[in-house]
C-alpha cells in the first residue's frame, strides 16, 4: 500500500469555492469530506492524503466531476542509508567512464 497526495484545483471565485466544498461535503466519502482547503490563503485547492494501492484507486475516491483534473502524487520517505547509497553510487559513477556517463575531469591550467 502506498501513500498518495490528491490535489484538486478550482476557480478562485467565492461561489466556485462554495460549490466545490459543497460537492465534497455531500459526497459521503470520509476521505473527501475531510479534505484540507487552501482557499482562505489564496490557494484554491483541496488536498487529501490517503493510503491506497495505486493512483487509480486514489482517483476513484473523488467525486466523478473532479477525477480527470486531479493531480495525484505518490509519496515516499527516504532513510539516511538510502540517501548515502545514492550519493555514494553517484560519486562512483561520476569517476568511472561508462557509456552514457560523463567523466568529470579537472582541467590543468
N, C-alpha and C positions, 0 to 999 in steps of 0.2 A: 504494500500500500504506500502511496506517496502523498506528499502534502502539496497542495496547489493554491495559488492566489488567483482569484477571479476578480477581474476589474471590468466594470460596466460604466461607460461614459453616457452622459445625456446632455440635452440642451441646457443652456445657462438660465433661461427664464424661470422665474419663481413658479409659475404654473407647471412648467415642464418638470421641475424638481418634484413638485407635489404629486403629479400624476405618476411618475416613476416610483416614488416611495409608496404611493397607494397600491400600485400593482404588486410591488414586492411584499408589502404587509398583508395583502389579501391572498397571496399565493398559498398560504398554509404551510409552506415548507419552513421548518425550523431554521435551516441554513439561510434561506433568503430573507426571512423576516428579521434575522439578526445581523443583517449586513451593516457595515460601517459606512458612513457617508462623509464626504468632504465638502458638501455644498456650502456650509456656513463659513468655510475658509476659502471659497472661490474655486475649489476643485470639484467640479460637477461629475462625480464618480461615486460608485458604490464598490466596496471591497468585501470579499468573503474569503476566509481561509477554510479549507476543507481537506480532510483526509479521505481520498478515494483511490481507486486502482489506476485511473488514467484520465487524460484530458477530456475525452468524450463523456466519461461519467460525470466529471465536474461540470461540463457544459449542460448536461441534461437536468441539473438541479435548478437551472434558471427558468423563469417563465419563457415560453417559446419566442415571444417577440424580441427578446434580448440575446438569444443564443448566438446568432450569427455575428453580432458586433462585439461580443465579449472577448476580452484578452485573458488568456489563461496561461499562467506561468507555473512550471514545475519548480518547486523549491527544494533546496538541499542545504545541508550543513557540511562544513569541512572540519576535519580534525587537523591539528598541528602536524601530525605524522603524514597525512595525505599531502599537505602543502609542502612539507620538507621533501617528500619524494618527488613531487612535480618540479620543484626548484632544482633539486639535485639532478634529475633527468635532463632538464633544460640546459643546465650547465655542461653536462657531459655531451649532449647533442651539439651544443654550440662550439665545442672544442674539437669534435671529430668531423671528418668530412664524409657525409653520406649523401646519396642522391637526394636532391631537393633541399639540403641544408646549406647554409652559407657559413663558411668558416670565418670567424672574426679574427682578423689579424691586425696587429698594431703596426702602422706604417713607420718606417725609420725616417728620421729627418727633421 
